[in-house]
Amino acid sequence: MAKDIWAKVLKWWGYNSALFGYEDIFNGTFGYVAHDHKRNQWRAVCWVVCYIIWKNRNAKVFKNKLETVPSLFSEVQVLSYDWISRRCKGHIMDWLQWFSQP
């Protein structure tokens, strides 16, 4: 499930998930990082993905509840927009643009 979420996130940002390892993903070393604010946004998205995966794992272990990959991916999009828009004034896109392609 974690791989599926990462694959959806990479596709959302316009990348093929088969081309990168997790170290490349977290470091942002796959050629995309032209601007510091985009690199910081990407890192925030990575932290959100890890948080969502961890939270879902705990829900499965302690409450026997497991969300679907599409619902978790939607949560990644919403939460990452929220985190970034609160921290990066002036460098965040509008709501609709964020969901189509950051």
C-alpha positions as CSV (number, residue, x, y, z in Angstrom):
1,M,0.0,0.0,0.0
2,A,2.8,2.5,0.8
3,K,4.3,1.9,-2.7
4,D,1.0,2.6,-4.3
5,I,0.6,5.9,-2.4
6,W,4.2,6.9,-3.3
7,A,3.4,6.0,-7.0
8,K,0.3,8.2,-6.9
9,V,2.2,11.1,-5.4
10,L,5.0,10.9,-7.9
11,K,2.5,10.7,-10.8
12,W,0.7,13.7,-9.3
13,W,4.0,15.6,-9.4
14,G,4.6,14.4,-13.0
15,Y,7.2,11.6,-12.4
16,N,7.4,7.9,-13.1
17,S,7.8,6.0,-9.8
18,A,9.9,3.3,-11.4
19,L,12.7,5.7,-12.1
20,F,13.6,6.7,-8.5
21,G,14.5,5.1,-5.2
22,Y,13.3,6.4,-1.8
23,E,16.6,8.2,-1.2
24,D,16.2,10.1,-4.5
25,I,12.6,10.9,-3.6
26,F,13.4,12.3,-0.1
27,N,16.5,14.3,-1.3
28,G,14.7,15.7,-4.3
29,T,17.7,14.6,-6.5
30,F,15.7,13.6,-9.5
31,G,16.2,16.7,-11.5
32,Y,13.1,18.7,-10.6
33,V,14.4,21.0,-7.9
34,A,14.8,24.2,-9.9
35,H,13.6,26.5,-7.2
36,D,14.1,26.4,-3.5
37,H,10.4,26.9,-2.7
38,K,9.4,23.9,-5.0
39,R,12.1,21.8,-3.2
40,N,10.6,22.8,0.1
41,Q,7.1,22.0,-1.0
42,W,8.3,18.6,-2.2
43,R,9.9,17.9,1.1
44,A,6.7,18.9,2.9
45,V,4.7,16.5,0.7
46,C,7.2,13.7,1.5
47,W,6.7,14.3,5.3
48,V,3.0,14.3,4.8
49,V,3.1,11.0,2.9
50,C,5.2,9.4,5.7
51,Y,2.7,10.8,8.3
52,I,-0.3,9.4,6.4
53,I,1.3,6.0,6.0
54,W,2.2,5.9,9.7
55,K,-1.2,7.0,10.8
56,N,-2.9,4.4,8.6
57,R,-0.6,1.7,9.9
58,N,-1.6,2.6,13.5
59,A,-5.3,2.6,12.6
60,K,-4.8,-0.9,11.1
61,V,-2.9,-2.2,14.1
62,F,-4.9,-0.7,16.9
63,K,-8.4,-0.3,15.5
64,N,-8.4,-2.9,12.7
65,K,-9.3,-0.1,10.3
66,L,-7.6,0.3,6.9
67,E,-8.3,3.1,4.4
68,T,-8.1,2.8,0.7
69,V,-5.2,4.2,-1.4
70,P,-7.3,6.8,-3.2
71,S,-8.7,8.1,0.1
72,L,-5.1,8.3,1.6
73,F,-3.8,10.0,-1.5
74,S,-6.6,12.6,-1.2
75,E,-5.6,13.1,2.4
76,V,-2.0,13.7,1.3
77,Q,-3.1,16.3,-1.1
78,V,-5.3,18.2,1.4
79,L,-2.9,18.0,4.3
80,S,0.1,18.9,2.3
81,Y,-1.7,21.9,0.9
82,D,-2.7,22.9,4.4
83,W,0.8,22.5,5.8
84,I,2.5,24.3,3.0
85,S,0.0,27.2,2.7
86,R,0.5,27.9,6.4
87,R,4.3,27.9,6.3
88,C,5.2,29.2,2.8
89,K,3.4,32.5,2.3
90,G,3.5,33.6,-1.3
91,H,4.8,30.3,-2.8
92,I,1.7,28.2,-2.8
93,M,-0.7,27.8,-5.7
94,D,-4.4,28.2,-5.4
95,W,-6.4,25.2,-4.2
96,L,-7.5,23.9,-7.6
97,Q,-4.1,24.2,-9.2
98,W,-2.5,22.4,-6.3
99,F,-4.8,19.4,-6.8
100,S,-4.2,19.2,-10.6
101,Q,-0.4,19.5,-10.6
102,P,1.7,21.3,-8.1
